[in-house]
Amino acid sequence: MADSKVEFINIKVSEIVPNPEQPRKFFSEEAQEELTNSIKENGLLQPVVVRPVEGAKVPYMLIAGERRWRSCQAAGLEVIPAKVVEGATEEEAYVLSIAENVNRADMTIMEEAGAYADLKAAGWTPAKIAKQFGKTETHITWRLGLLTLRPEVAEMVDQGQIKNNLAWHIAQLNPANQMVAAMRYVRGDFDSEAEAQHFANGLKMMEQQTSLTNEKAPTAEEQEKQKKAKAKAKDGLGKAEEVLIPLLEELAEKKPEDLAVILGDDLARHLRVVGRLYAKVQMVRNLLSKAQGVQRAMAEEFNKAAVEVQQEAAAAKKTAAGAKPEAKAEKSEAKTAGKPQSTAKKAAPKPATKPEARTATGTRAPARRTPAKKAEAAVK
């Protein structure tokens, strides 16, 4: 914007239009009302930023300050102070607009992500975007990663139901699993956000692997290894419960001054060992939490596969039920075709003199079937 010219003038509110490409779409009604009341009392303290638009019905377009402009309209102001930037390109004006809003607390995370995506589409790299707005490249990359969220989940993120870090983990999933992870978190199935993240990561692992229904059963050797590993872990956990936990509980009941006397020269060693234990416990707890996420994801995948199998079985049963009448008809036709022809005596028409040979409606009564044995004898 080196060639741009800037001046401050008073402009009629009616001579300004908002930018349709404004990155910020959500405006809090409560905050807007507060700003309107402030402007009514004190006037507009910070000018809006506009640029002239040649050939348009309205001569100026907002670059920054749409909230202020809206509140000035609501407050009934006719003329407001404005900073006019002449010679700014649309891209430069857009960058100014993002800079105005990107650090505001009430700009939603999805609006921010959309703004960065527009700049990326214009050829900006995440590094350049980060430098322009004083962010880290990781911050920009994570925001851009949110754009794969399905609309329903993105709305949950915008409303604050799902936090930013968890939103990124959910965004890595396919659309169906995004909804599973989001709904389970929102309804409170997890004790913490970390647990929800581990669950989302578990679902991602399931997506990258073959379906559980297609996996091979473990061999006898693998089953034996799993059995031994499980027994070893169980035995180790039992020892910790029997020895370590009671020891820590006993120490926890003492006062610091008592421990200083009781442990004496051994105090430093206790502190060092407990410190190592604490670090390992934290690490293992995190590991177990991730394992729990994988386990829950496996259960979710298995349940989904089970439902699909049930649906397929029901559909197959329905198809088979619909095909039975046709099969019966074909079988009946085949049976009739395979029977020997009736004898001449049987095929001869009934005498007309017998009234009982006709029904009350005047149609011919159905002929009686010749038993199978008699028919065979007739053929012979």
RODO-2510 file (C-alpha; in nm, 4 decimals, decimal comma):
residues 380
     n   res          X          Y          Z
     1     m     0,0000     0,0000     0,0000
     2     a     0,2958     0,2279    -0,0622
     3     d     0,1122     0,4166    -0,3386
     4     s    -0,2066     0,4634    -0,1373
     5     k    -0,3220     0,8082    -0,0314
     6     v    -0,4876     0,8540     0,3083
     7     e    -0,7056     1,1410     0,4281
     8     f    -0,9584     1,1995     0,7053
     9     i    -1,2959     1,3502     0,6119
    10     n    -1,6567     1,3480     0,7290
    11     i    -1,8844     1,1281     0,5138
    12     k    -2,2575     1,0724     0,5162
    13     v    -2,3545     0,7348     0,6599
    14     s    -2,5747     0,6782     0,3548
    15     e    -2,2695     0,7184     0,1269
    16     i    -2,1003     0,4085     0,2742
    17     v    -2,1787     0,0429     0,2017
    18     p    -2,0366    -0,2628     0,3808
    19     n    -1,7886    -0,4876     0,2046
    20     p    -1,9658    -0,8053     0,0832
    21     e    -1,6348    -0,9898     0,1245
    22     q    -1,6065    -0,8867     0,4907
    23     p    -1,4408    -1,1828     0,6692
    24     r    -1,6464    -1,1266     0,9811
    25     k    -2,0037    -1,2538     0,9496
    26     f    -2,1208    -1,2794     1,3108
    27     f    -2,2051    -0,9699     1,5158
    28     s    -2,3177    -1,0042     1,8768
    29     e    -2,6498    -0,8226     1,9207
    30     e    -2,5704    -0,7452     2,2837
    31     a    -2,2273    -0,5988     2,2028
    32     q    -2,3768    -0,4082     1,9093
    33     e    -2,6398    -0,2520     2,1336
    34     e    -2,3746    -0,1484     2,3869
    35     l    -2,1720     0,0200     2,1107
    36     t    -2,4844     0,1973     1,9818
    37     n    -2,5593     0,3377     2,3281
    38     s    -2,1973     0,4516     2,3627
    39     i    -2,2113     0,6320     2,0272
    40     k    -2,5380     0,8005     2,1256
    41     e    -2,3697     0,9358     2,4388
    42     n    -2,0180     1,0109     2,3130
    43     g    -2,0323     1,0073     1,9334
    44     l    -1,8016     0,7982     1,7119
    45     l    -1,4558     0,8160     1,8705
    46     q    -1,2683     0,5950     1,6192
    47     p    -1,3223     0,6688     1,2456
    48     v    -1,4276     0,3952     1,0055
    49     v    -1,1913     0,3059     0,7204
    50     v    -1,3272     0,3261     0,3651
    51     r    -1,2086     0,3341     0,0060
    52     p    -1,3684     0,5132    -0,2893
    53     v    -1,5453     0,2971    -0,5476
    54     e    -1,5631     0,4528    -0,8922
    55     g    -1,8854     0,4176    -1,0906
    56     a    -2,0838     0,2717    -0,7997
    57     k    -2,4198     0,4037    -0,6784
    58     v    -2,2714     0,4486    -0,3310
    59     p    -1,9305     0,6215    -0,3479
    60     y    -1,7505     0,4529    -0,0547
    61     m    -1,7034     0,0929     0,0626
    62     l    -1,5988    -0,0090     0,4116
    63     i    -1,2565    -0,1560     0,4698
    64     a    -1,2817    -0,1672     0,8493
    65     g    -1,5367    -0,0619     1,1102
    66     e    -1,8595    -0,2282     1,0027
    67     r    -1,9774    -0,2586     1,3660
    68     r    -1,9195     0,1125     1,4179
    69     w    -2,0985     0,1964     1,0927
    70     r    -2,3984    -0,0202     1,1900
    71     s    -2,4186     0,1395     1,5337
    72     c    -2,3957     0,4897     1,3820
    73     q    -2,6974     0,4044     1,1658
    74     a    -2,8841     0,2702     1,4709
    75     a    -2,7900     0,5824     1,6705
    76     g    -2,9345     0,8042     1,3973
    77     l    -2,6085     0,9765     1,2967
    78     e    -2,6079     1,1229     0,9464
    79     v    -2,2399     1,2156     0,9126
    80     i    -1,9422     1,0290     1,0609
    81     p    -1,5617     1,0692     1,0534
    82     a    -1,3857     0,8355     0,8121
    83     k    -1,0340     0,7471     0,7072
    84     v    -1,0329     0,7320     0,3265
    85     v    -0,7688     0,5111     0,1639
    86     e    -0,7326     0,5853    -0,2059
    87     g    -0,5463     0,3586    -0,4467
    88     a    -0,5797     0,0420    -0,2356
    89     t    -0,6379    -0,2774    -0,4330
    90     e    -0,9129    -0,5165    -0,3338
    91     e    -0,6546    -0,7540    -0,1865
    92     e    -0,4962    -0,4775     0,0190
    93     a    -0,8361    -0,3647     0,1399
    94     y    -0,9193    -0,7233     0,2375
    95     v    -0,5934    -0,7561     0,4324
    96     l    -0,6766    -0,4358     0,6206
    97     s    -1,0215    -0,5731     0,6964
    98     i    -0,8766    -0,8952     0,8372
    99     a    -0,6207    -0,7019     1,0412
   100     e    -0,9066    -0,4982     1,1902
   101     n    -1,0929    -0,8073     1,3063
   102     v    -0,8530    -1,0980     1,3477
   103     n    -0,7504    -1,0192     1,7067
   104     r    -1,0986    -0,9317     1,8295
   105     a    -1,2405    -1,1725     2,0869
   106     d    -1,5824    -1,1752     1,9188
   107     m    -1,4554    -1,2812     1,5751
   108     t    -1,5335    -1,6527     1,5531
   109     i    -1,2626    -1,9056     1,4848
   110     m    -1,4346    -2,0236     1,1660
   111     e    -1,4533    -1,6650     1,0346
   112     e    -1,0813    -1,6308     1,1019
   113     a    -1,0099    -1,9596     0,9226
   114     g    -1,2184    -1,8489     0,6237
   115     a    -1,0284    -1,5199     0,6014
   116     y    -0,6920    -1,6980     0,5965
   117     a    -0,8251    -1,9401     0,3355
   118     d    -0,9170    -1,6483     0,1055
   119     l    -0,5627    -1,5148     0,1316
   120     k    -0,4198    -1,8606     0,0669
   121     a    -0,6382    -1,8875    -0,2420
   122     a    -0,4889    -1,5541    -0,3562
   123     g    -0,1408    -1,7093    -0,3387
   124     w    -0,0362    -1,6268     0,0181
   125     t     0,1636    -1,8917     0,2053
   126     p     0,0872    -1,9718     0,5713
   127     a     0,4247    -1,8170     0,6608
   128     k     0,3363    -1,4896     0,4855
   129     i    -0,0096    -1,4799     0,6462
   130     a     0,1453    -1,5428     0,9888
   131     k     0,3971    -1,2610     0,9432
   132     q     0,1281    -1,0185     0,8195
   133     f    -0,0973    -1,0669     1,1242
   134     g     0,1581    -1,1374     1,3944
   135     k     0,0663    -1,5051     1,4337
   136     t     0,2719    -1,8230     1,4301
   137     e     0,2710    -2,0398     1,1185
   138     t     0,1317    -2,3258     1,3286
   139     h    -0,1629    -2,1044     1,4323
   140     i    -0,2440    -2,0329     1,0664
   141     t    -0,2063    -2,3986     0,9644
   142     w    -0,4350    -2,5170     1,2447
   143     r    -0,6982    -2,2591     1,1538
   144     l    -0,6877    -2,3643     0,7888
   145     g    -0,7236    -2,7255     0,9010
   146     l    -1,0654    -2,6442     1,0505
   147     l    -1,2152    -2,5779     0,7074
   148     t    -1,2705    -2,9514     0,6526
   149     l    -1,5314    -2,9560     0,9317
   150     r    -1,8840    -3,0377     0,8203
   151     p    -2,1267    -2,7424     0,8648
   152     e    -2,3037    -2,8822     1,1730
   153     v    -1,9750    -2,9327     1,3599
   154     a    -1,8370    -2,5953     1,2444
   155     e    -2,1463    -2,4336     1,3961
   156     m    -2,0788    -2,6110     1,7282
   157     v    -1,7250    -2,4688     1,7182
   158     d    -1,8506    -2,1166     1,6418
   159     q    -2,0962    -2,1396     1,9326
   160     g    -1,8181    -2,2422     2,1710
   161     q    -1,9561    -2,5927     2,2328
   162     i    -1,6330    -2,7424     2,1004
   163     k    -1,2944    -2,5870     2,1825
   164     n    -1,0323    -2,5002     1,9222
   165     n    -0,7809    -2,7803     1,9840
   166     l    -1,0460    -3,0511     1,9917
   167     a    -1,2045    -2,9003     1,6789
   168     w    -0,8781    -2,9498     1,4897
   169     h    -0,8585    -3,3180     1,5902
   170     i    -1,2211    -3,3700     1,4842
   171     a    -1,1515    -3,1941     1,1517
   172     q    -0,9043    -3,4720     1,0606
   173     l    -1,1871    -3,7302     1,0511
   174     n    -1,4246    -3,8223     0,7732
   175     p    -1,7648    -3,6441     0,7869
   176     a    -1,9489    -3,9356     0,9528
   177     n    -1,6900    -3,9756     1,2301
   178     q    -1,6761    -3,5978     1,2791
   179     m    -2,0409    -3,6099     1,3803
   180     v    -1,9811    -3,9097     1,6093
   181     a    -1,6919    -3,7416     1,7955
   182     a    -1,8650    -3,4024     1,8165
   183     m    -2,1975    -3,5359     1,9461
   184     r    -2,0341    -3,7604     2,2049
   185     y    -1,8291    -3,4672     2,3369
   186     v    -2,1225    -3,2242     2,3433
   187     r    -2,3468    -3,4676     2,5317
   188     g    -2,0723    -3,5187     2,7961
   189     d    -1,9452    -3,8711     2,7254
   190     f    -1,5877    -3,7702     2,8163
   191     d    -1,4405    -3,6517     3,1455
   192     s    -1,2067    -3,4051     2,9747
   193     e    -1,1197    -3,2475     2,6427
   194     a    -0,8040    -3,4621     2,6325
   195     e    -1,0160    -3,7797     2,6485
   196     a    -1,2240    -3,6533     2,3578
   197     q    -0,9060    -3,5815     2,1593
   198     h    -0,7783    -3,9347     2,2238
   199     f    -1,1127    -4,0725     2,1071
   200     a    -1,0929    -3,8664     1,7865
   201     n    -0,7364    -3,9880     1,7288
   202     g    -0,8557    -4,3450     1,7820
   203     l    -1,1253    -4,2971     1,5189
   204     k    -0,8579    -4,1650     1,2823
   205     m    -0,6518    -4,4793     1,3399
   206     m    -0,9567    -4,6905     1,2623
   207     e    -1,0058    -4,4996     0,9359
   208     q    -0,6477    -4,5684     0,8335
   209     q    -0,6726    -4,9388     0,9074
   210     t    -0,8827    -5,2040     0,7373
   211     s    -1,2312    -5,2675     0,8711
   212     l    -1,2478    -5,4766     1,1872
   213     t    -1,4712    -5,7246     1,0069
   214     n    -1,1930    -5,7863     0,7517
   215     e    -0,9070    -5,8339     0,9980
   216     k    -0,7545    -6,1775     1,0422
   217     a    -0,7998    -6,3529     1,3740
   218     p    -0,4810    -6,3633     1,5858
   219     t    -0,2779    -6,6833     1,5672
   220     a    -0,2376    -6,9147     1,8670
   221     e     0,1136    -6,7764     1,9228
   222     e    -0,0121    -6,4155     1,9173
   223     q    -0,2934    -6,5025     2,1559
   224     e    -0,0422    -6,6601     2,3969
   225     k     0,1796    -6,3490     2,3851
   226     q    -0,1200    -6,1242     2,4551
   227     k    -0,2221    -6,3486     2,7439
   228     k     0,1269    -6,3335     2,9024
   229     a     0,1531    -5,9544     2,8551
   230     k    -0,1875    -5,9058     3,0168
   231     a    -0,0941    -6,1301     3,3123
   232     k     0,2353    -5,9444     3,3612
   233     a     0,0671    -5,6026     3,3567
   234     k    -0,1976    -5,7236     3,5982
   235     d     0,0667    -5,8660     3,8321
   236     g     0,2669    -5,5399     3,8246
   237     l    -0,0413    -5,3336     3,8931
   238     g    -0,1257    -5,5615     4,1846
   239     k     0,2185    -5,5057     4,3377
   240     a     0,1804    -5,1296     4,3017
   241     e    -0,1554    -5,1451     4,4814
   242     e    -0,0146    -5,3654     4,7573
   243     v     0,3176    -5,1866     4,8205
   244     l     0,3552    -4,8482     4,6519
   245     i     0,0136    -4,6914     4,7100
   246     p     0,0057    -4,7741     5,0862
   247     l     0,3593    -4,6300     5,1192
   248     l     0,2606    -4,3055     4,9478
   249     e    -0,0585    -4,2837     5,1521
   250     e     0,1450    -4,3279     5,4718
   251     l     0,3853    -4,0490     5,3713
   252     a     0,0949    -3,8229     5,2726
   253     e    -0,0496    -3,8455     5,6241
   254     k     0,2657    -3,6993     5,7807
   255     k     0,3442    -3,3325     5,8334
   256     p     0,6490    -3,1800     5,6560
   257     e     0,8291    -3,1210     5,9862
   258     d     0,7719    -3,4853     6,0868
   259     l     0,9071    -3,6153     5,7554
   260     a     1,2156    -3,3961     5,7933
   261     v     1,2964    -3,5788     6,1181
   262     i     1,1789    -3,9295     6,0222
   263     l     1,3561    -3,9519     5,6862
   264     g     1,6686    -3,7589     5,7878
   265     d     1,9515    -3,8093     5,5371
   266     d     1,7205    -4,0273     5,3245
   267     l     1,4829    -3,7367     5,2517
   268     a     1,6645    -3,6278     4,9336
   269     r     1,6497    -3,9841     4,7974
   270     h     1,2761    -4,0070     4,8701
   271     l     1,2185    -3,6774     4,6946
   272     r     1,4197    -3,7920     4,3924
   273     v     1,2440    -4,1297     4,3662
   274     v     0,8950    -3,9806     4,4101
   275     g     0,9796    -3,7198     4,1461
   276     r     1,0714    -3,9943     3,9011
   277     l     0,7549    -4,1831     3,9920
   278     y     0,5465    -3,8712     3,9350
   279     a     0,6958    -3,8175     3,5868
   280     k     0,6399    -4,1822     3,4929
   281     v     0,2853    -4,1819     3,6304
   282     q     0,2012    -3,8725     3,4278
   283     m     0,3451    -4,0294     3,1141
   284     v     0,1698    -4,3622     3,1666
   285     r    -0,1589    -4,1903     3,2526
   286     n    -0,1460    -4,0007     2,9242
   287     l    -0,0599    -4,3231     2,7431
   288     l    -0,3484    -4,5090     2,9062
   289     s    -0,5846    -4,2243     2,8192
   290     k    -0,4798    -4,2548     2,4540
   291     a    -0,5281    -4,6313     2,4736
   292     q    -0,8764    -4,5753     2,6141
   293     g    -0,9513    -4,3461     2,3210
   294     v    -0,8399    -4,6165     2,0777
   295     q    -1,0473    -4,8754     2,2652
   296     r    -1,3579    -4,6567     2,2491
   297     a    -1,2982    -4,5907     1,8807
   298     m    -1,2620    -4,9649     1,8171
   299     a    -1,5904    -5,0241     1,9983
   300     e    -1,7558    -4,7487     1,7934
   301     e    -1,6205    -4,8992     1,4705
   302     f    -1,7271    -5,2478     1,5742
   303     n    -2,0788    -5,1297     1,6618
   304     k    -2,1016    -4,9485     1,3302
   305     a    -1,9889    -5,2621     1,1455
   306     a    -2,2385    -5,4718     1,3435
   307     v    -2,5226    -5,2369     1,2490
   308     e    -2,4196    -5,2551     0,8831
   309     v    -2,4161    -5,6354     0,8968
   310     q    -2,7633    -5,6377     1,0580
   311     q    -2,8946    -5,4003     0,7927
   312     e    -2,7493    -5,6143     0,5145
   313     a    -2,8988    -5,9280     0,6682
   314     a    -3,2408    -5,7611     0,6992
   315     a    -3,2231    -5,6419     0,3380
   316     a    -3,1231    -5,9902     0,2178
   317     k    -3,4083    -6,1462     0,4177
   318     k    -3,6540    -5,8990     0,2699
   319     t    -3,5296    -5,9718    -0,0825
   320     a    -3,5523    -6,3465    -0,0231
   321     a    -3,9083    -6,3108     0,1125
   322     g    -4,0111    -6,1213    -0,1992
   323     a    -3,8620    -6,3865    -0,4244
   324     k    -4,0443    -6,6824    -0,2578
   325     p    -4,3822    -6,6465    -0,4360
   326     e    -4,2056    -6,6429    -0,7752
   327     a    -4,0021    -6,9468    -0,6787
   328     k    -4,3210    -7,1315    -0,5730
   329     a    -4,4906    -7,0454    -0,9016
   330     e    -4,1901    -7,1703    -1,1030
   331     k    -4,1802    -7,4891    -0,8985
   332     s    -4,5534    -7,5472    -0,9566
   333     e    -4,5157    -7,4956    -1,3316
   334     a    -4,2226    -7,7320    -1,3427
   335     k    -4,4205    -7,9957    -1,1495
   336     t    -4,7170    -7,9660    -1,3868
   337     a    -4,4952    -7,9872    -1,6937
   338     g    -4,3256    -8,2995    -1,5600
   339     k    -4,6571    -8,4914    -1,5101
   340     p    -4,7609    -8,7511    -1,7770
   341     q    -5,0433    -8,6542    -2,0097
   342     s    -5,3943    -8,7705    -1,9114
   343     t    -5,5530    -9,0698    -2,0957
   344     a    -5,8071    -9,0239    -2,3739
   345     k    -6,0781    -9,1381    -2,1412
   346     k    -5,9898    -8,8622    -1,8946
   347     a    -5,9482    -8,5985    -2,1650
   348     a    -6,2903    -8,6724    -2,3187
   349     p    -6,5522    -8,4042    -2,2525
   350     k    -6,8185    -8,4775    -1,9952
   351     p    -7,1640    -8,5702    -2,1285
   352     a    -7,3856    -8,2663    -2,1633
   353     t    -7,6807    -8,4533    -2,0132
   354     k    -7,5259    -8,4421    -1,6697
   355     p    -7,6302    -8,1081    -1,5147
   356     e    -7,3971    -8,1577    -1,2214
   357     a    -7,1015    -8,1180    -1,4579
   358     r    -7,1694    -7,7442    -1,4729
   359     t    -7,1713    -7,4990    -1,1891
   360     a    -7,4423    -7,2530    -1,1056
   361     t    -7,2692    -6,9887    -1,3146
   362     g    -7,2749    -7,2074    -1,6226
   363     t    -6,9001    -7,2700    -1,6389
   364     r    -6,7420    -7,6102    -1,6618
   365     a    -6,6510    -7,7684    -1,3269
   366     p    -6,2812    -7,8455    -1,2821
   367     a    -6,1801    -8,1995    -1,3726
   368     r    -6,0675    -8,4278    -1,0930
   369     r    -5,6993    -8,5152    -1,0898
   370     t    -5,5952    -8,8705    -1,1633
   371     p    -5,3906    -9,0113    -0,8773
   372     a    -5,0232    -9,0486    -0,9571
   373     k    -5,0287    -9,4317    -0,9458
   374     k    -5,3255    -9,4568    -1,1825
   375     a    -5,1612    -9,2125    -1,4198
   376     e    -4,8449    -9,4220    -1,4271
   377     a    -5,0467    -9,7363    -1,4924
   378     a    -5,2285    -9,5657    -1,7777
   379     v    -4,9004    -9,4689    -1,9386
   380     k    -4,7696    -9,8222    -1,9106
***
